[in-house]
C-alpha cells in the first residue's frame, strides 16, 4: 500500500476538523477527507456550550470565532400551561452558558489551523475495508482514485458509509416535524437571553445572535411548508401569535429554510479499526442544542484515547473510547428524545406535570445548577475539564 496514516477522518465538518486539530501536536499522521469543495457554505447558526468553548480554546480555534454571541440566561416555558424556569450563567459559576455562532465561522476557524495536506476538500470516500491489519479507504480526489490505509478510520460524515460496515446497526425515528430556521429581529433587545418555548406542535427556540435572534421553529411538515410560503408580514404575525409578546413585536426577518427532523444513531459506535463521532454516531433533534456539543465531547474523548494508545485503532483503544462515551452519549440521545415525547402534545395530565416540573426546577437552585452543568459539560464532566 503506497499511502498510510495513523488516523483517517471521513468528514471534514466542524466535528471531523476538530478531531484533526486536537491531534495536530501529537506527532501523528492525520488526514481528513471532505467530500464538499466548500462545506462551509451552510446557513445554520450553531449553539456551543461553555464546555465546547473550553475545548475549542484548548485546541486553538476559539480565537477565530470572533462573532459568537454569549448566552447569559435561558428562559424555558410551555405554551398554554403554567410553569417556567430560568437558568443563568451566574448561578452556574461560568461566564456564559453557551454561545451562538455561524457554521461558516466555526468551520473556518478550525480548518484554517490545518495544513492543506491534512485537510483534503473535494475528497469523496467511496469504499471502506476494515477486514485487514488496518483500515483501508478508497476515495476520489482531483479526478483520481486513491487508496489509503490507516490504523484508525474515523467516520464524522453523517453516517453515509456506516451502512456498509458489518456489525453496526443504524436506527432512525422520524419525528413528524420540520425545523424552520432563519434570523429574526424583535422590538425588545435579547439581553443575551435564549428562549426555549414548548408547544403542542413542537419546541420553538429563539437564540441571541448579534442584534437579533436565530430562530428554530418546529412544526408538522404540512404546517411548516405553509409557514415557509408566507409573505414576510404574514410570517411575522404567525410567529407573534405562536410565541407571544414577551419580546414585544417581531419587527423583521431574513430568508427562512426548513428540513425534516429525525433521531438517528448507530449501535455500536465502534468496530474493528473504526470509531464513529458526531452525526455519524448520533443525529439529534435540535431541541436543547446538544448535537454539536455531544460531537465535540466525542472528539475530546477520542483524541485522549488516541494519544494514550499503545496501538492506534487497537481493540483495547476502541473499547476504552466506547466505555468513556457510553453514558454521556446515551444520556444525550434519551434526553432530547424524551423532551419531544413529553412536551410535543396536548395531553392535559402531561401538560400539568410539565408545569409542575418546570416550577419545581425554578424553586431549586442546586437542581438548576446541576442541570445546567450537565448540559454544558455532559454527564461525566471530568472528561472535558
Secondary structure in CASP SS format (residue, H / E / C, confidence):
PFRMAT SS
TARGET T0000
AUTHOR 0000-0000-0000
METHOD secondary structure of the structure
MODEL  1
X C 1.00
X C 1.00
X C 1.00
X E 1.00
X E 1.00
X E 1.00
X E 1.00
X E 1.00
X E 1.00
X E 1.00
X C 1.00
X C 1.00
X C 1.00
X H 1.00
X H 1.00
X H 1.00
X H 1.00
X H 1.00
X H 1.00
X H 1.00
X H 1.00
X H 1.00
X C 1.00
X C 1.00
X C 1.00
X C 1.00
X C 1.00
X C 1.00
X C 1.00
X E 1.00
X E 1.00
X E 1.00
X E 1.00
X E 1.00
X C 1.00
X C 1.00
X C 1.00
X C 1.00
X C 1.00
X C 1.00
X C 1.00
X C 1.00
X C 1.00
X C 1.00
X E 1.00
X E 1.00
X E 1.00
X E 1.00
X E 1.00
X H 1.00
X H 1.00
X H 1.00
X H 1.00
X H 1.00
X H 1.00
X H 1.00
X H 1.00
X H 1.00
X C 1.00
X C 1.00
X C 1.00
X H 1.00
X H 1.00
X H 1.00
X C 1.00
X C 1.00
X C 1.00
X C 1.00
X E 1.00
X E 1.00
X E 1.00
X C 1.00
X E 1.00
X E 1.00
X E 1.00
X E 1.00
X E 1.00
X E 1.00
X C 1.00
X C 1.00
X C 1.00
X C 1.00
X C 1.00
X E 1.00
X E 1.00
X E 1.00
X E 1.00
X E 1.00
X H 1.00
X H 1.00
X H 1.00
X H 1.00
X C 1.00
X C 1.00
X C 1.00
X C 1.00
X C 1.00
X E 1.00
X E 1.00
X E 1.00
X E 1.00
X E 1.00
X H 1.00
X H 1.00
X H 1.00
X H 1.00
X H 1.00
X H 1.00
X H 1.00
X H 1.00
X H 1.00
X C 1.00
X C 1.00
X C 1.00
X C 1.00
X C 1.00
X C 1.00
X C 1.00
X E 1.00
X E 1.00
X E 1.00
X C 1.00
X C 1.00
X E 1.00
X E 1.00
X E 1.00
X E 1.00
X E 1.00
X E 1.00
X C 1.00
X C 1.00
X C 1.00
X C 1.00
X C 1.00
X E 1.00
X E 1.00
X E 1.00
X E 1.00
X E 1.00
X E 1.00
X E 1.00
X C 1.00
X C 1.00
X E 1.00
X E 1.00
X E 1.00
X E 1.00
X E 1.00
X E 1.00
X E 1.00
X E 1.00
X E 1.00
X E 1.00
X E 1.00
X E 1.00
X C 1.00
X C 1.00
X C 1.00
X C 1.00
X C 1.00
X C 1.00
X H 1.00
X H 1.00
X H 1.00
X C 1.00
X C 1.00
X C 1.00
X C 1.00
X E 1.00
X E 1.00
X E 1.00
X E 1.00
X E 1.00
X E 1.00
X E 1.00
X E 1.00
X E 1.00
X E 1.00
X E 1.00
X E 1.00
X E 1.00
X E 1.00
X E 1.00
X E 1.00
X E 1.00
X E 1.00
X C 1.00
X C 1.00
X C 1.00
X C 1.00
X C 1.00
X C 1.00
X E 1.00
X E 1.00
X E 1.00
X E 1.00
X E 1.00
X E 1.00
X C 1.00
X C 1.00
X C 1.00
X C 1.00
X C 1.00
X E 1.00
X E 1.00
X E 1.00
X E 1.00
X E 1.00
X E 1.00
X C 1.00
X C 1.00
X E 1.00
X E 1.00
X E 1.00
X E 1.00
X E 1.00
X E 1.00
X E 1.00
X E 1.00
X C 1.00
X H 1.00
X H 1.00
X H 1.00
X H 1.00
X H 1.00
X H 1.00
X H 1.00
X H 1.00
X C 1.00
X C 1.00
X C 1.00
X H 1.00
X H 1.00
X H 1.00
X H 1.00
X H 1.00
X H 1.00
X H 1.00
X H 1.00
X H 1.00
X H 1.00
X H 1.00
X H 1.00
X C 1.00
X C 1.00
X C 1.00
X C 1.00
X C 1.00
X C 1.00
X E 1.00
X E 1.00
X E 1.00
X E 1.00
X C 1.00
X C 1.00
X C 1.00
X E 1.00
X E 1.00
X E 1.00
X E 1.00
X E 1.00
X E 1.00
X E 1.00
X E 1.00
X E 1.00
X E 1.00
X E 1.00
X C 1.00
X C 1.00
X E 1.00
X E 1.00
X C 1.00
X C 1.00
X E 1.00
X E 1.00
X E 1.00
X C 1.00
X H 1.00
X H 1.00
X H 1.00
X C 1.00
X E 1.00
X E 1.00
X C 1.00
X C 1.00
X C 1.00
X H 1.00
X H 1.00
X H 1.00
X C 1.00
X H 1.00
X H 1.00
X H 1.00
X H 1.00
X H 1.00
X H 1.00
X H 1.00
X H 1.00
X H 1.00
X H 1.00
X H 1.00
X H 1.00
X H 1.00
X H 1.00
X H 1.00
X H 1.00
X H 1.00
X H 1.00
X C 1.00
X C 1.00
X C 1.00
X C 1.00
X C 1.00
X C 1.00
X H 1.00
X H 1.00
X H 1.00
X H 1.00
X H 1.00
X H 1.00
X H 1.00
X H 1.00
X H 1.00
X H 1.00
X H 1.00
X H 1.00
X H 1.00
X H 1.00
X H 1.00
X H 1.00
X H 1.00
X H 1.00
X H 1.00
X H 1.00
X H 1.00
X H 1.00
X H 1.00
X H 1.00
X H 1.00
X H 1.00
X H 1.00
X H 1.00
X H 1.00
X C 1.00
X C 1.00
X C 1.00
X C 1.00
X H 1.00
X H 1.00
X H 1.00
X H 1.00
X H 1.00
X H 1.00
X H 1.00
X H 1.00
X H 1.00
X H 1.00
X H 1.00
X H 1.00
X H 1.00
X H 1.00
X H 1.00
X C 1.00
X C 1.00
X H 1.00
X H 1.00
X H 1.00
X H 1.00
X H 1.00
X H 1.00
X H 1.00
X H 1.00
X H 1.00
X H 1.00
X H 1.00
X H 1.00
X H 1.00
X C 1.00
X C 1.00
X C 1.00
X H 1.00
X H 1.00
X H 1.00
X C 1.00
X C 1.00
END
